[in-house]
């Protein structure tokens, strides 16, 4: 199969029809070709069938001097070959185009050596992207014209990562790894959606992919926030937001899928088995790694396990501790973690 160079593919960006998203990956052009071919074949036959229907209704309608239908042939070899061969040829054309598009997705242009390999973790209801050199973020960062390999996994149920501008979608399945290999061709920022219904906040499981125009731009982003002078509470807040904890746990005392974390640290937590436990460092660690070990009263046991690096865990604990005190440094008056607000 003849392949276009990356600069030529990027130039075809403007060729995307106005009713389709922009083309921003090596796979986009092939996918659009398949879609448009099927669309126009379907539109042609729809118009042909409607036209012939109207024509036959008018021509063969019942009217004076034409009270009974004319005799019709019971068999026509030519007609049967006609309506068999043409659909077969069209379906085979669709198959060949689809196969070529699939090969483009699974065997991208050039070698994947030197590809930017990113670990993707999906959970209810957020995305997390572990970039090379340990840079984690809630957004995916790539480099234009540099091959990318995404290794997807899920912590709970099936999710599906979809970027319309890339024309690519891949499921994240619990208990296994899936891969997505492609090359972004146009710098910019594009939305990431989950296209597999995964529960209450499925529609809010949003993120974005940032395609940097140069490797230098990506490297500059990768170094952001890596210095030693980082406030531990702010770092913990960042972990809480980026790791998707905010999707199920509020910081203002309101009730979500899980209990609020306001007023949590250092206080007694009522459990589903009728006992209580103090929310200290070990409780928080256990609640992340083995969330089903101690289930808070009044809440379902639906939290997936989350293993954090020690630095992130310590920062998160510091942030939760800051939420348990008011401005005067005294315990806050938030409702009990397991109670209704």
N, C-alpha and C positions, 0 to 999 in steps of 0.2 A: 504494500500500500504506500503510495506517495505521501510524504509528510512535508508540511510547510515549515520553514524556519520560524523561530520564535518571533523575530521582528515582523515577519509577514503576518503571523497570526495576530499580533498586537495591532497591526494596521487594519485588520478586518473588524476591529472593535466597532467602527462606525457603521458597519454593514448590518448590524443587528436591527431587525424591524422595530419600529417604534412601539409596538404593542408587546414586545418581549424585553426582559431585563437586559442590561448591558452584558456583553461577552467579556469575561475577564480570566479565562483559563484556556489551556490547550484543548480541553474537551468540549468547550461551549459551541464551537462552530459545527462539529459533527453532530451533536445533539440537536441543534437547531435545524440542520439539514433533514434529519429523520422526522422531526416534528412537522416541519413545513411541508415535506413531501406527503406525509399521511394526511395532513390537514387539507391540502389542495386536491388530492385524489378524492377524499371524502366529500369536499365541497362540490367538485365536478359531478360526481355521481348523484349527489343529492339534487343538484339543479337538473340533471338529465332525467332523473326519475320523476321529479315534480312536473317537468315540461311534458314528458310523455304521458303522464297521468292526465293532465289537463287536455292534451291533444286527443287522447283516446276517448275521454268522456264526451268531448264535443263531437268528434267524428262518428262515433258508434252509438250515439244516444238514440233512444226510442223516439220515433217521429212518424207522421203519416207516410205511408208507403214503405215503412221499415219497421214492421211489427215484431219480427223474429230475428235472432242473431244469425249471421252467416255461418256456414259450415267452416270449420278450421281444421288444419292438418293435425293429425295425432302424433306425428314424429317429424323432426328435422335434424338430420345429422349435422349439417353446417351450423345451425343455430346453437345446438348443444355444445359443439366444439368452440364456438365463438364465446359463449358465456362461461366456459370452463377454462379455456386457455388464457384469456385476458386477465381474469382475476388471479389465476395461478402466477402469471408473469408479474403482476403488481405485488402480490404477497412475497414472491421471491426477491423482488427489488427491495421491498421493505426489510426483509431478512438480511440481505447483503449490507444495506446501509446501516442497519442496527448493529450487525456484527462488527463492522468497521469502527463504528462509534465506541462500542464496548472495548475493542482492542486499544483505541486511543486512550480510554480511561485506565486500563489495566497495564498498558505498556507505553508510558508517555515518551515524548521525544527525548532522544539522548539517553545517557546513562543516569541512573539514580544515585551514582556515587557522588558524594558531596551534598546529597539532599538534606534539607532541613527536617530532621525527624522530631516530631512533637507528640508527646503523650497526651491523649484526650480522655478525661474522666467525666462521665455524665452521672448525675444524681438528681433526685427530685429536690429542687427544680432549678438546676444551674449547671454550667459548664466550667471545667477547669483545664487549663492547658499548661503542661510542663514542657517548656522549651529547653534547648540545649544549655549546658552550663548551669542548670538548676534554676533558671528563671521561670517562675510560675506566675500565671495571670489568668483573670477571668475572660480575657480576650485573646484571640489567636493572632499571632504576629508572623508574617511571612515576608519574603523578599521577591520582588518582581523578577521573572525569568530564572529563578532558582527553583529546581525541583523540590517538592515538599512531600513528605510521607507522614501521614497521621495514623497513629496506632490508638484505636478507640477501645474503651472498656466502660462498663456500667457498674455502679455500686448497688443498684436495686432492681429496676425493671428495664425493659427495652426502650431506649431512646433512639432518635435518628437525627444526625447532623446534616443540615441542608443549607447550601449557599446557592441561591438562585443564579447569581452572576457567574458562578463556576459551572452551573448545570450538573452539580454533583450532590449525591446523597448517600450516606452510609449509616447503617444501624450500629448502635453501641449495645452489645448484648451482654448481660451478666454471665460471668463464668467463662468468657472467652475473649479473644482479641480479634478485632477486625481492622482492616487497613484501607486507606484511601491515598492513592498516589496520583499527583498531578503537578502542573507547573502554572502558577499564576502569571498572567501576561500583562496586566494593567494595574498600576499602582492606585490605591484608593482604599476606602473603608466600605465594607459590605456587611449586611446583617446576616446573622446565623440564627436559624430557626430549628426547633425540634418538630419533626413531622411524624412522630409516632406518639399517639395519645398516651400519656404517662401519668395521669392523675389530675388532681384539683387545679394546680397552677401550671398545667401544660402550656397554656397560651402565653404565660409570662416567662417561659424558659428561653430567654433571649440573650444573645451575645453578639459579638461582631468580629470580623477578621480584618486586620489592618495589613495591607500589602505595602511594604516600604519600597520607595523608588530605588534605593541603593542599599548595599550591604552595610555601608557606613551608618546609614540612618537606623537600620536594625540594631547594629552594635551599640549605638548611642542609647537607644531605648533599653537594651538589655542591661546596660550599666546603671540605669536609673534606680535610685533607692537602694543601692547595694552598699552604700557607705556605712560606717559604724555609728554615726550620730543620728540615730533614729529613736524617737520617743517610743518606749515599749508599749504604752497604752494605745497610741495611734497605730503602731504596728499590729497590735491585737485587733483593733477595730477593722483594719484593712483585711486581716485574715477572716474575721467574722463576715464581712461583706463579700469578699472575693470567693470564699469557699462555699457560699450559698446558704450559710446558716440563717441569714435574714429571711429566707423564703419561708421558714417554718417557725422561727422564734422571733418575737418582737423585742424591742428594747425600751418600750414605753409602757409596759404593763398590759397591753391589749392581748387578747387571746387569738392564737393562730392554730395551725395544725399541731404544733408543739407548745409547751409552756413558755411563758415569757422569761427572759434572762434578767430583767430588771429586778433588783432585790434578791437575786439568787445566791450569789457567793456568800458563804459564811452563815447561811440560814438553813433551818430544817426544811426538808422537802418531803411531803407526804407521798408515800408509794402506793401502788395498786394493791399490794398484799397487806395493807393496813399498818405497816411500819413506817418509820421516818428515817431519814439519813441526812447528815450534815453535808452541804454542798461545799466541800473543800477541793484541794487540788486533785486528790486521787479520785474523788467522785466524778469530777469533770473529765479526767483522763479515761476512766472506765466508761462513762456515758458516751464518749466518742468512739472508743474501740469496741465496746460490747454494749450497745444501747439497750438491748433486751434484758440485761442483767438486773436493772433496777428501773422499772417503768413508773413514771409519775402518775399519781392517781388522777383519773379524769381524762387521760389522754391515751390514744391508741399506740400500740407498739409497732410503729411504722418507720422509725428512723434507721437508715442504713449505717453501717460502720464507717468511720472516717479516721484514718491513721495520718496524723500530722507529724512533721519533723519536730524535734524537741524545742527548737527555737520558736516555731510558730505556736506550739502548744503553750509555752510559757507566756508568750505575748498575749494569746487569747485569754488565758487565766487572768493576767493583769487587767485586761479590758473588762472582763466580767466582774472583777473585784471593784473596778472603778464605778460600775453601774450599781453596785450594792450600797454605795454611800452617797449622801447628798452633798451639797456644796460646803456644808459645815463639817464634813467628814464623819457623819453619824449614819447609822443604818437608815436606808430609805424606807418609805411607807408604802412601797408597792405591794400588791396582793401577793399572797403566797404563790410560789411557782406552780402549784398544781390546782389553784383555785380559779374560778371565773373572775374576770376583772369587774 
